[in-house]
Amino acid sequence: MPRSKWRRRGLAATLCGALSVGASLAHAAPAEAPSPAVSPERAKADRLAAQLVGQMTTDEKVEQLLNTAPAIPRLGIPAYNWWTESLHGALGALPTTNFPEPIGLAASFDPALVHDVAGAIGSQVRGLHVLARNTGRMGRIGTGLDTWSPNINIFRDPRWGRGQETYGEDPFLTARMGVAFVEGVQGPNPDLPQVVATPKHFAVHSGPESTRHGANVFVSRHDLEDTYLPAFRAAITEGRAGSVMCAYNRIDGQPACASDLLLKDHLRGAWNFDGYVVSDCDAVKDISDHHKYAPDAATAVAAAMRAGVDNECNGATLTDTDGVADRYREALRRGLISPAEVDLALVRLFSARLRAGDLPGVRTPEAALAAPTSVMTPAHEALALAAGEKSLVLLKNDGLLPLKPDLRIAVIGPLGDATRVLRGNYSSALSAPPISVVEGLRRAMPSAQVVYAPFGASFTDGDRVPTTALRTPDGKSGLLARYYNTVEPPPRRFAPGTFGEAVAKMRYAEKPVVTRVEADVAARSLDLATVSDHHRVVWTGFLVPPESGTYRLGLTGFNGELKFDGKPFADLRKAGWGSLPTLKTISLEKGRKYPIEVVSESHALSGVDLVWKRISTDPAGDLKAAAAQADVLVAVVGLTSDLEAEESPVEIPGFKGGDKTTLDLPADQQALLEQAKALGKPLVVVTMNGSPLNLSWAKDNASAILEAWYPGQAGGLAIANVLSGKTNPAGRLPLTFYRSVDDLPPFGDYAMAGRTYRYFEGTPVYPFGYGLSYTRFEYQPLKVEPATGGAGKGLRVTTSVRNVGARVGDEVAQLYLDFPDTPGVPRLALRGFQRITLKPGETRAVTFALSSRDLSSVDLDGARRVATGRYRVSVGSGQPGDDTPSQSAAFVVDEAVGLPK
């Protein structure tokens, strides 16, 4: 509903004289530990929310429990969709800034950077909300003032396809990065959040993707408290996240979204969480459908609500299916849930909307602002480049790097000119023009000769066709887009099971409602107030290749068709979500204008892209020819987030259902590296991936290795700046890089024994915390000062770090603890880190203040305490003993200190 309408109705006025539901809610709340003092803003929001909920009918209330909350015009409440994603960049109707994938942000070991990135994301989410207000599209995904981020699950196994979304394998690092993101996106006052953060997926959730809807994960009390909960605890108690998302799987027999252990004992009880809980999408449905924990749908929603779930994401809302809220009506009718429990959930939800500014009364709503034409700023774009540079990890360098400025460089490998790979998953196709590695090298090294030798056809192929290769019918850059609404207005909701049939019968007007030039093929309709949620869009124009050669051309996404040169070429009308691009191989001539037409229908959802890839018909020959004219080879290899992914239908060698089945590079890429090595030229290997790869061959054979992750829109330039020496790398691995899955326990086993640097007994290819620089650092002996009352109460560790190299650089000082030898303690544990910048010859004191919780470990029964005995603390460039500079000292704890959950 447009703002002018809902504001004229006077929401504040409707609150006057309403019945307070506070008394009825008091007995419904679960037993909690004493809560901290409530701020005036929170108290006012809770009071207004209770008054507002008190005026709703039962039918109005139950509809508000879903992720798509409809408008209530008589109360002046606009529609709201809680489904907003911004894992490492906002997703919406306008171009937004694409930052590195979270695993890359973790590699920066820089919480201040993550805080700034999250702050930028939050401001863009608010801009997209304002746009939705002005276009009347508030019911759609990506328009709310909350975000389902960050993902702070522990990346315990390198096979997991969604591990790229996390901050790595270590609970301490994940906690620090998670808190930084929460505080950055919410802003300085969590009671008046810029955007409500939603740490996910609570908890004990990290694959396999193929079993996530039905898996029953058993976890020891030790591993629960030691590994799986610390980051969530920090995000709630320190970061004060306003929301939490519960996971799909069961934990010890109970679904995560109906878990007394997680939602009652820990979240609401021990941690005093007073925000709202949202389910992962269809996780409540899974309680009955897949877990069989509840006998029917009404019992499933009751189990979730009684455990503490306030808002349900349901996949049926994607197709505007009617009747989804009937399960709550039935649960109320049968007495499975009480009206007070429904009211309690709604007060939490409306309090959040009030405090974020979606509703008036607590803070000034922003709907009066003009609709933004852009939500990006030059500062955000600069931050994306800086974040990309800080995420890069130099793993090997025999002296070849930095590259000399006038070299002849041959870039090889399928990802050398790729752009889609930069974005990672959960990212908007609409961002600043992406910069590939070959383009980045040309910008960073203007005196060098940089050529690209195309690779053969590969599963990683499929980059968005840029606007520079597209022309409208009248010769402008881009394509002409025409939007056609349906002849008959579609229903607001569809009866269950009728959506497909209703969509098939829809007919579209002959005259477009909007005609405009767009940069390329992409879903942009949410910025158009006159375009229906159900519409057809037709892009027409010409494809104009910049180079002659062999290309793979087609579409990615779903529900689209491509005509090329007047003939049908690609059809995605039956493609499933997450499928690889549909590509055909053709020969194209430089500068020739090839007529194209792309047609797509949007029915609440849309998503189609025109993609291509220039390939070689003789990759071995082209490699040999390029190497003959080059001084150095830069091989850009790795994966894409379409291969390692969320619950994907892709099944190809090395990948199944979104997860990996091997740690090896794809076979064609490994063959390329071996062919390149045989040519005798120095070889630099750049890897892009969201998870650990087996880099043992590259470690033995390449001159240099740079781990680049999925580095964001400016990733190619960030890589080039490091390779050229404009930027001194300082990233560190947030993961252990193993040699083989054979070195690990079974994927579905959630026990931590044998996993991650803390419990792995083998020898990794590269260890957690590892990373090199173009300069060198030295550490002075440690000074260890116990707190008053003994070391168990806290500890201060101080050292000095000196840059003994010839250039300025960042150092990541890492503090690790080695615990007394008692059952359950890790081999080693990170308990502090600081990223600092030092000039050549500069020395700086670095101090770590460790609390009792930092010094604690968890016993086999799950109790956290600072145990008595002898400890060793180490501070250095990486783990002690990994051939990086480090200093160690011992201290003794004489008196044990117990800690709460």
Buried (B, 14 or more C-beta within 10 A) or exposed (E): BBBEEBBEBEBEEBBEEBEEBBEBBEEBEBEBEEEEEEBEBBEBBBBBBBBBBBBBEEEBBBBBBBBBBBBBEEBBBBBBBBBBBBBBBBBBBBBBBBBBBBBBBBBBBBBEBBBBBBBBBBBBBBBBBBBBBBBBBBBBBBBBBBBBBBBBBBBBBBBBBBBBBBBBBBBBBBBBBBBBBBBBBBBEEBBBBBBBBBBBBBBBBBBBBBBBBBBBBEBBBBBBBBBBBBBBBBBBBBBBBBBBBBBBBBBBEBBBBBBBBBBBBBBBBBBBBBBBBBBBBBBBBBBBBBBEBBEBBBBBBBBBBBBBBBBBBBEBBBBBBBEBBBBBBBBBEEEBBBEBBBBBBBBBBBBBBBBBBBBBBBBEBBBEBEBBEEBBBEEBBEBBBBBBBBBBBBBBBEEBBBBBEEBBBBBBBBBBBBBBBBBBBBBBBBBBBBBBBBBBBBBBBEEBBBBBBBBBBBBBBBBBBBBEBBBBEEEEBBBBBBBBBBEEEBEEBBEEEEBEEBBEEBEBBEEBBBEEBBBBBBBBBBBBBEBBBBBBBBBBBBBBBEEEBBBBBBBBBBBBBBBBEEEEBBEBEEBEEBBBBBBEEBEBEEEEEBBBBBBBBBBBBBBBBBBBBBBBEEBEEBBBBBBEEBBBBBBBBBBBBBBBBBBBBBEEEBBBBBBBBBBBBBEBBBBBBEBBBEBEBBBBBBBBBBBBBBBBBBBEBBBBBBBBBBBBBBBBBBBBBBBBBBBBBBBBBBBBBBBEBEBBBEBEBBBBEEBBBBBBEEEBBBBBBBBBBBBBBBBBEBEBEBBEEBBBBBBEBBBBBBBBBEBBBBBBBBBBBBBBEEEBBBBBBBBBBBBBEBEEEEEBEBEBEBBBBBBBBBBEEBBBBBBBBEBBBBBBBBBBEBEBBBBBBEBEBEEEBEBEB
